[in-house]
Each structure stands twice: as structure tokens, then as C-alpha cells.
């Protein structure tokens, strides 16, 4: 791990935005943050505001180098009870960025900076699926400080837009949110390189740009389009989970001012570099009359730059205990 460089950081354009964790209730050290990023195959790690860890492969173009005194906030944790509590973890809107170069054994979770133990790991029920350092059981996520098993699992996806929580279904060979269609059974396949594929039947969702002249939907509301004829859609066309267009990174989103309460998930296309979101169409479903307006379906597109600022990029993933068996991989 290299010596840190202090960079400016703002919520709308994170210095490192590929993945992030805010260790709510858990201590943090730079080494522990770097190890997490190493586990997800990122080349850069960043600590901020004592408890926040970020990963990525490139810096935001809007970040600026700051003097080291901007990144002098003491870390919330230390390696063990006898270690000196003298490490720093960024500052207020300032991120300490390291080049990740990890080898050897895993870095265990640190204790608090005052020498007391951090909270114990959550109870050890059989995990249905592990995403990075999180376990998914039903629709909730729990932190677990150990390397996750490689796995695949059947899930349902539901949008987390507060006004319209809609099931994600398959319509015309594309993934879309729909007011009346049944959930698609999606198998989340671990590529064992920090990315996952979304399998439906024999095919995998591929981030595919629509033909020139077609548009996937309104890209207003703080999202960035993918160029060409419109934002990339999730088309069931990839034949293997390791095709470039079929690789997605999964991030747990904790509560923010822009996202509904509870644990939610965001999916970042490794090929496009943006996050999956529901296109800005309007679907209103009246359960008592089965009335669906606004065309009935909102395609999933790869269009959001920051999932923490756009509720359309947040999804609930519910593991299906009785769903189809995961494919061998």
C-alpha cells in the first residue's frame, strides 16, 4: 500500500465511486480498507471521515489534490489492542487515496481506536448469497468480516423508487420494471473476480446500447446517458457470464437522503462504467383495478453516475430459498 495522497471529495462526484462502504458501527483502518478493495480487484482505495472506505480504478476528473492537513482525521479503528492509534482516515470532504498492493494473509477487522473490541459478527446462519463483505438473506443485507464464499443464487429484483416499487420482469427479451408482470427469476452468478452476472434461463443480461435513433427513456434527474442512440439496456443476449457486457458489480446502499430506508443494492456495469437504473417513464399501478398506466413497462438502463443520489438506481434483491438451482461455475 502506497503513501496516501489527499484529494477533495464531494457527494455528487465521488473521488472514487466504483464501490463504497460506510462502516456504520464498525471500526476502520487504511489497511482494512485496502484489503477490501484488493478483494474486489480494485487498484485504488480511499478513506474519509474516520469510518468511510471507497474503492475504484480511477480518480474523478473533478477531484483536486489538497494539502495533507485536510486528511488528518483519526481513524475510528486500529489493527489490534496494542497498536498505536495514530493512523488517519481522510477528513471532512477530503479522501486519503492509496494505491492497493496487498499480499499475504487477510487483514482481520480492526478494534476501536480506544482498544475495545468492535461489535461481534452477525449470527452465523447459512448465508444465501454473499456480496463482497455482505450477506444477503431474504431482502436484507448484513455485514460479515470474512471472505465470502463463491456462490450463485436465484433472486427476485424489485425497484426501490418510493412511489412505485415494481417487480423486475422480462419483456421482449429485456429486463424491465412492470406494474403487473410477475418477477423474473434471476440467478446472480459470481464470476469470482468481483463481478456478477444476471442469468435468466440460458442467457445473461448484457448492457446493450439501443440502435441509433432509439431512446431508452428520459435521462433527466441527474443521470448521465451512455451516448449513441440512448442509454444501454439490459438485453438477454450474452451466452456466458464472463462476457464483458454481462459483468456487473454489486454495491450495498445504506440509508441516504435520496434512497428509501432499509438496505438496497445497486448494480454497476463493468463495461459501461455507470449504474443500472429504471428509465424515467411513469407507471402507476392500482392493485384493486389492475390498472397500469404510462405504457406498463420501464426498461432497466445503464445510465446513473452516482447511485447514492438517484433512487432509480436502488433495488431490493430477495433471495429465493426455493428458486431454481444455481448453475455450476
N, C-alpha and C positions, 0 to 999 in steps of 0.2 A: 504494500500500500504506500503510495507516494505521500509527500508532504502536502497539506491542503492548500488550496487557493480560495480566497474568499470572493464570492460573487453576489451581486444583488439578486433578489428573488421576489416576485410578486405573484399573487394567486392566479391572475389571468394568463400569465405566460411563465410557467414554472421553468426555472433554470434547467432542471432535469424532470421530464414529465412522463417518461415511459412507464414508470411504476412508482407508487409511493405508499408509505405506511406512516400513520401517526400512532405511536405506541401508547395508546390510551391505557394507562395503568401498568405499563411495563417500562423498566429502565433501559437506557440505550448507551452504547459506546460506539466510536467510529469503527472499531474492528468488527463489532457485531453487525453494523450496517453494511460494511464492505463484504462480509461473508454472505449476507443475504443476497446482495447484488451479484456476487460471484455465482451463487447457486442458480440464479436466473439468467446467467450468461450475459450480464451487462458489464461494460468496461469502465463505467464511472459510478461513484457513489457519493452522496451528499448528505450532510447532517445539518439540521436547522432547529432553532428554538428549543434546544435541550433534548427533545424527545422525538423529533421527526427524522425519518430516513427516506431518501429518494434514490432512485436508480435511473440510469439511461446510458445511451451510447454517444450522445452529442449534446452540447450546450444550446440553450435557446439563443437565438440571434439577438434578443433584447437584453440579455444579461450583461452586466458590466463588472469589471474587476474592482473590488473595494480594498481598502487598506485592512490589514489583519485585525485591527482593533474592532472592526464591525462583527467579527466572528469569535468573540471571546466569551460566549455564554457557556457556563459549566455544563457538562453532560449530566443527564439525570442518573446515569449508572456508572459503575466501574467494573473491571474484569472480575474481581473477587474481593472478599472482605479485607484482605491485607494489602491490596493495591492502593496506590496513591490516587486520590480523587482530583487529579489535576488536568484531565483531558477536557477539551472544549468541543462543543457541538453547534457551530454556527451562531446565529444571532437573530434578532428581530428583522425579518425580511432580508436576511443575509444567510447564504449557504456556504458551508465549508465543503469543497469538492475534492475528491480523491480519485486517483487512477487505481483501479482494482487490480491487484496482483496477489491472489490468495493461493496458498498451497498447504498441504499438511492436514491435520485433523480439523474437524468442525469447531467453530467458535461457540462455546456454550452461552446461554443467556446470562447477561451480567446481573449483579445485585445492585441495589440502590447505592447512590453515591455516599450515603451515610453508613454503609456497611451492612444494612439489614437486607434480608432476602426479598427478592421480588415475589409477587403472588405466585402460587403454585400453578402448574399447567392445569388446564381444564380436565375434568374427569375423563377417563380413557375408554369411552365407548368405542365400538368398532367404527372407524371413520368410513363414511360412504364415499367421499372423494376428498382429496387434499389438493388445495390450490396454493402453490408456494408454501408459506408457513401457516396457512389457514386450513381448517377442516370445515367442510360443508356437510351439515346434517339437516335433512328437511330443507327449509328455506333460510336457515341461519348459519352464520359463519363464526367460528371460534378460533382464536389464536392458539397454536401449539408450537412450542420451541424445540422442534426436532425436524430433521429432514423428512419430507413427506414420501410415502410410498408412491411408486409409479402406478397409475391406475387409469381406468376408463369407467364411465358410469352413465346410465340413462337419466336424463333430466327433462323437465319442462322449463321453458322460459316465459316470463311474464314482464311486460313493461312496467316501469315504476313511476310513470307520469302520474302525479297526484290525482288529476281529474279523470284519468282514463287508464286504469290498469287493465291491459288487454293481453290475451294469450298470443304467443308467437306460434304461427301455423305455417304450413307450406301451401302456397298459392301460385299456380303456374310455374312451378319448379323454383320458386324463390321463397326466402323466409320473410314473413310479414306479420305485423300485428293486426288482429282482426277482432271485430266485436262479437261475432257469433261462431266462428270456426273453432274446432277443437284444437287443443295444444298438439303441436308436433312432438313426437318422442325423439329427442336429440341425444346422441351419445357423445359425451365430451371425452375425446381421446387424447391422452397425454403423449406428446411427441418426445418426451424425455430430454428436451433441450430448452425448457422454459416456455414452450408454446403448446397450444392445444388446438385440435380440430373439432369441428361440429359436424357429426355424421348423422345423416337421415337416410335410412335404407342402405343402399350400396354406395351412395355418393356423399361428398363432403362439400360444405358451404365454401364458396370461392368468392373473394372480393373482386367483382367484375364490373368494369365501367359499362354503362349502357351505350348503345350505338349513338353516334354523333347526331345531335338534334333532339334526342330524347332527354328528359329530365326526370330524376327520381323524386322530386318534390322541392318545396321551398327550402332554401338553405339559410333562411334568416334566423335571428335569435342567437347570434354569437357562435355559429358554427362555420367551419371552413369547408368549401366544396372541394371535390377531388379533381376538378378540371375535366377536359374533354366534353362529352355530351351531358355530363351530370355526375352526381356522386355515385361511387361504386355501390352496387347492390350485392346482397348475399345470394348468389345463384348456386343451386346444387349441380355442380358440374365437375368438380375435382374428383379424380379417381383414387387418389391416395391422400392420407392425412398430412404427408410431408411436402406436398406441392406448395410453392411459395405463397400462392393466393389463399391457401387454406389454413395458414398458420395464424393463430391469434394468441395474444397474451391476456390473461385474466387478472383483474385487479379487484380487490375488495374495497368498496366505498363505505366509509363510516359516515355518520350524520354530518351534513353540511347545510348551509342556509339554502342551497339550491336543490337539495335532494331530500326526498321524503324520509321520515325517521326509520331507523332499523338498518340492517345490513343489506347492502345491494352490491351488484357486481357490474363491472364494465369490461368490454372486450375490445382490445386494440389490434387492428390488422397489422401484422408484421410486414406485409407487402406495401400497404398504402401509408402506414405511419399515423393514421387517425383512428378514432374510436367509433364503434358501431353505435348508431342511434336510430330512433324511429323518425322517419321523414315527417315533415311538418304538415301532414294532412289532418283533417278533422274527422274523427269517428266518434259518434255518440251512440251508445248502446243502451236501450231501455229494456231491462230484463223482463219486465212484465208484458211487454208487447212484442219482444224480439225485433225491435225497430233499430236498424243500423243505418246511420246517415253518413254522408261525406264519402261515398264510394266504397265503404265497407272495409278497405284494407289500407294499411300504412306500411309500405315497404321498409325493411331494415336497410339502412345505408351506412357507408363508412364515411363520416363527414364531420365528426366532432373533434375539435382540437384539445379540449380540456373537459373530461367527464365530471370533474368536481363543480363545474359551472353550468352544466346543461343536464337537466333532469331526464331529457330524452335518451341519454346515454346510460342510464341506470336500469338494471334488470334484476328481477328476482329469479334465482335458479333453484328449482326444487328437485331434489334427488328422488328418483322413483325406486323405492325398495323392491317393487315387483316388476320393474321395467325389463326391457329386453337385455339379454346378457351382453356385456362388453365384448367387443371383438378382440382376438389375440393381437398383441403388439409387443 
